[in-house]
Amino acid sequence: MAIQITIEDHFIPYIVLIFNVFIGHLVRSISIRVLPNNIHQIINELISTIELCSCCAELGPVWELHGNYGIAIALFLLCAWWCQSWGDAEACPCGPVEEMFIAGRSITSPDLMRKLVGQLLGAWLTWKYTSWIWCWHLTEQHHHLHEAPCEASLYVSPLYGALIEGLITFISRIVTLESEKWNHFMSTVANSMTSVLLVLFGKYH
Protein backbone atom coordinates (compact mmCIF):
# COMPACT_ATOMS: atom_id res chain seq x y z
CA MET A 1 0.00 0.00 0.00
CA ALA A 2 1.41 3.40 -1.00
CA ILE A 3 2.14 5.78 1.86
CA GLN A 4 0.61 9.23 1.45
CA ILE A 5 3.15 11.91 2.40
CA THR A 6 1.85 15.22 3.78
CA ILE A 7 3.77 18.45 4.34
CA GLU A 8 3.83 17.76 8.09
CA ASP A 9 5.42 14.36 7.49
CA HIS A 10 8.57 16.08 6.26
CA PHE A 11 9.14 17.74 9.65
CA ILE A 12 7.82 15.26 12.22
CA PRO A 13 10.76 12.78 12.13
CA TYR A 14 13.16 15.63 12.91
CA ILE A 15 10.92 16.81 15.74
CA VAL A 16 10.96 13.27 17.15
CA LEU A 17 14.77 13.21 16.95
CA ILE A 18 14.97 16.52 18.83
CA PHE A 19 12.48 15.22 21.40
CA ASN A 20 14.56 12.06 21.94
CA VAL A 21 17.72 14.10 22.44
CA PHE A 22 15.98 16.57 24.77
CA ILE A 23 14.52 13.84 26.99
CA GLY A 24 17.87 12.05 27.12
CA HIS A 25 19.71 15.24 28.06
CA LEU A 26 17.11 16.15 30.70
CA VAL A 27 17.18 12.75 32.42
CA ARG A 28 20.98 12.62 32.23
CA SER A 29 21.30 16.10 33.77
CA ILE A 30 18.97 15.20 36.64
CA SER A 31 20.65 11.85 37.20
CA ILE A 32 24.15 13.27 37.56
CA ARG A 33 22.92 15.77 40.16
CA VAL A 34 20.80 13.57 42.40
CA LEU A 35 22.12 10.01 42.11
CA PRO A 36 25.28 8.38 43.47
CA ASN A 37 27.97 7.96 40.82
CA ASN A 38 27.58 4.17 40.55
CA ILE A 39 23.81 4.46 39.98
CA HIS A 40 24.29 7.36 37.58
CA GLN A 41 26.62 5.22 35.47
CA ILE A 42 23.84 2.65 34.98
CA ILE A 43 21.24 5.33 34.22
CA ASN A 44 23.60 7.13 31.85
CA GLU A 45 24.18 3.93 29.86
CA LEU A 46 20.46 3.14 29.90
CA ILE A 47 19.43 6.58 28.66
CA SER A 48 22.21 6.75 26.07
CA THR A 49 21.24 3.33 24.71
CA ILE A 50 17.59 4.33 24.39
CA GLU A 51 18.57 7.65 22.82
CA LEU A 52 20.90 6.00 20.30
CA CYS A 53 18.57 3.19 19.26
CA SER A 54 15.37 5.24 19.14
CA CYS A 55 17.07 7.91 17.03
CA CYS A 56 18.45 5.25 14.69
CA ALA A 57 14.92 3.88 14.31
CA GLU A 58 13.62 7.36 13.48
CA LEU A 59 16.35 7.86 10.88
CA GLY A 60 14.46 5.31 8.77
CA PRO A 61 11.60 7.74 8.07
CA VAL A 62 14.18 10.52 7.57
CA TRP A 63 15.86 8.49 4.84
CA GLU A 64 12.56 7.58 3.19
CA LEU A 65 11.64 11.26 3.04
CA HIS A 66 14.94 12.96 2.25
CA GLY A 67 17.29 10.21 1.12
CA ASN A 68 21.03 10.09 1.71
CA TYR A 69 21.40 13.83 2.28
CA GLY A 70 18.74 13.89 4.98
CA ILE A 71 20.09 10.92 6.90
CA ALA A 72 23.71 12.08 6.50
CA ILE A 73 23.08 15.54 7.94
CA ALA A 74 20.81 14.30 10.73
CA LEU A 75 23.17 11.49 11.75
CA PHE A 76 26.24 13.73 11.67
CA LEU A 77 24.58 16.27 13.98
CA LEU A 78 23.36 13.52 16.30
CA CYS A 79 26.83 11.95 16.54
CA ALA A 80 28.44 15.33 17.20
CA TRP A 81 25.93 15.99 19.98
CA TRP A 82 26.41 12.57 21.53
CA CYS A 83 30.19 13.10 21.60
CA GLN A 84 29.55 16.19 23.73
CA SER A 85 26.79 14.96 26.00
CA TRP A 86 27.21 11.27 26.78
CA GLY A 87 30.22 11.52 29.06
CA ASP A 88 31.55 8.03 29.78
CA ALA A 89 28.50 6.24 28.35
CA GLU A 90 29.03 4.09 25.25
CA ALA A 91 25.53 2.70 24.51
CA CYS A 92 27.29 -0.27 22.92
CA PRO A 93 28.90 -3.40 24.43
CA CYS A 94 32.04 -3.02 22.28
CA GLY A 95 33.86 -1.07 24.98
CA PRO A 96 33.25 -3.53 27.83
CA VAL A 97 34.01 -6.49 25.54
CA GLU A 98 37.31 -4.91 24.50
CA GLU A 99 38.14 -4.32 28.16
CA MET A 100 37.61 -8.01 28.84
CA PHE A 101 39.40 -9.52 25.84
CA ILE A 102 42.17 -6.97 25.26
CA ALA A 103 42.81 -5.52 28.71
CA GLY A 104 42.09 -8.84 30.44
CA ARG A 105 39.54 -7.42 32.87
CA SER A 106 36.88 -9.59 34.46
CA ILE A 107 33.24 -9.24 33.46
CA THR A 108 32.49 -8.99 37.18
CA SER A 109 34.40 -5.70 37.42
CA PRO A 110 31.87 -3.26 38.95
CA ASP A 111 32.17 -0.57 36.28
CA LEU A 112 31.87 -3.08 33.42
CA MET A 113 28.86 -4.69 35.06
CA ARG A 114 27.18 -1.31 35.48
CA LYS A 115 27.76 -0.47 31.82
CA LEU A 116 26.42 -3.82 30.59
CA VAL A 117 23.39 -3.74 32.91
CA GLY A 118 22.53 -0.23 31.74
CA GLN A 119 22.89 -1.24 28.10
CA LEU A 120 20.78 -4.38 28.49
CA LEU A 121 18.00 -2.50 30.25
CA GLY A 122 18.21 0.27 27.66
CA ALA A 123 17.97 -2.21 24.79
CA TRP A 124 14.89 -3.82 26.34
CA LEU A 125 13.22 -0.45 26.95
CA THR A 126 14.06 0.94 23.51
CA TRP A 127 11.46 -1.10 21.64
CA LYS A 128 8.79 -0.08 24.17
CA TYR A 129 9.73 3.59 23.85
CA THR A 130 9.93 3.46 20.05
CA SER A 131 6.61 1.60 19.83
CA TRP A 132 5.08 4.27 22.07
CA ILE A 133 6.30 7.02 19.74
CA TRP A 134 5.07 5.21 16.65
CA CYS A 135 1.72 4.21 18.18
CA TRP A 136 0.63 7.85 17.98
CA HIS A 137 0.75 7.50 14.17
CA LEU A 138 2.08 11.04 13.82
CA THR A 139 2.93 10.23 10.20
CA GLU A 140 1.84 7.56 7.75
CA GLN A 141 5.34 6.11 8.03
CA HIS A 142 4.95 5.76 11.80
CA HIS A 143 1.60 4.07 11.22
CA HIS A 144 3.20 1.62 8.80
CA LEU A 145 6.20 0.94 11.06
CA HIS A 146 3.96 0.39 14.07
CA GLU A 147 1.48 -1.93 12.37
CA ALA A 148 3.51 -3.80 9.75
CA PRO A 149 5.84 -6.72 10.56
CA CYS A 150 9.58 -6.07 10.36
CA GLU A 151 10.86 -6.72 6.84
CA ALA A 152 14.60 -6.28 7.42
CA SER A 153 15.30 -10.01 7.22
CA LEU A 154 13.71 -10.17 3.76
CA TYR A 155 16.49 -8.16 2.14
CA VAL A 156 19.68 -9.93 3.27
CA SER A 157 20.57 -13.31 4.71
CA PRO A 158 21.43 -13.43 8.44
CA LEU A 159 25.03 -14.42 7.65
CA TYR A 160 25.57 -11.63 5.13
CA GLY A 161 23.96 -9.13 7.48
CA ALA A 162 26.19 -10.27 10.34
CA LEU A 163 29.31 -9.94 8.16
CA ILE A 164 28.43 -6.41 7.08
CA GLU A 165 27.56 -5.42 10.65
CA GLY A 166 30.82 -6.93 11.90
CA LEU A 167 32.90 -5.07 9.31
CA ILE A 168 31.17 -1.77 10.05
CA THR A 169 31.64 -2.23 13.79
CA PHE A 170 35.32 -3.13 13.35
CA ILE A 171 36.07 -0.02 11.28
CA SER A 172 34.10 2.19 13.66
CA ARG A 173 35.96 0.89 16.70
CA ILE A 174 39.37 1.34 15.05
CA VAL A 175 38.55 4.98 14.33
CA THR A 176 37.18 5.46 17.85
CA LEU A 177 40.26 4.01 19.54
CA GLU A 178 42.69 5.92 17.31
CA SER A 179 40.79 9.19 17.73
CA GLU A 180 41.41 9.10 21.49
CA LYS A 181 44.90 10.40 20.66
CA TRP A 182 43.51 13.48 18.87
CA ASN A 183 42.01 16.71 20.20
CA HIS A 184 38.32 16.69 21.06
CA PHE A 185 37.16 18.60 17.98
CA MET A 186 39.00 16.39 15.51
CA SER A 187 37.88 13.27 17.36
CA THR A 188 34.24 14.39 17.22
CA VAL A 189 34.39 15.19 13.50
CA ALA A 190 36.20 11.95 12.65
CA ASN A 191 33.82 9.72 14.60
CA SER A 192 30.73 11.51 13.28
CA MET A 193 31.91 11.35 9.67
CA THR A 194 32.87 7.70 10.04
CA SER A 195 29.42 6.84 11.38
CA VAL A 196 27.74 8.61 8.47
CA LEU A 197 29.92 6.97 5.82
CA LEU A 198 29.51 3.51 7.33
CA VAL A 199 25.72 3.85 7.51
CA LEU A 200 25.61 4.92 3.87
CA PHE A 201 27.94 2.04 2.98
CA GLY A 202 25.73 -0.44 4.85
CA LYS A 203 22.64 0.86 3.08
CA TYR A 204 24.01 -0.29 -0.27
CA HIS A 205 25.00 -3.73 1.00
Sequence and secondary structure as in RCSB ss.txt:
>XXXX:A:sequence
MAIQITIEDHFIPYIVLIFNVFIGHLVRSISIRVLPNNIHQIINELISTIELCSCCAELGPVWELHGNYGIAIAL
FLLCAWWCQSWGDAEACPCGPVEEMFIAGRSITSPDLMRKLVGQLLGAWLTWKYTSWIWCWHLTEQHHHLHEAPC
EASLYVSPLYGALIEGLITFISRIVTLESEKWNHFMSTVANSMTSVLLVLFGKYH
>XXXX:A:secstr
      TGGGTHHHHHHHHHHHHHHHHHHHHHHHS HHHHHHHHHHHHHHHHHHHHHHHHHHHHHHHHHHHHHHH
HHHHHHHHHH TT  SSTHHHHHHHHTS   TT HHHHHHHHHHHHHHHHHHHHHHHHHHT  SHHHHHHHHS  
 GGGTS HHHHHHHHHHHHHHHHHHHHHHTTS HHHHHHHHHHHHHHHHHHHHT 
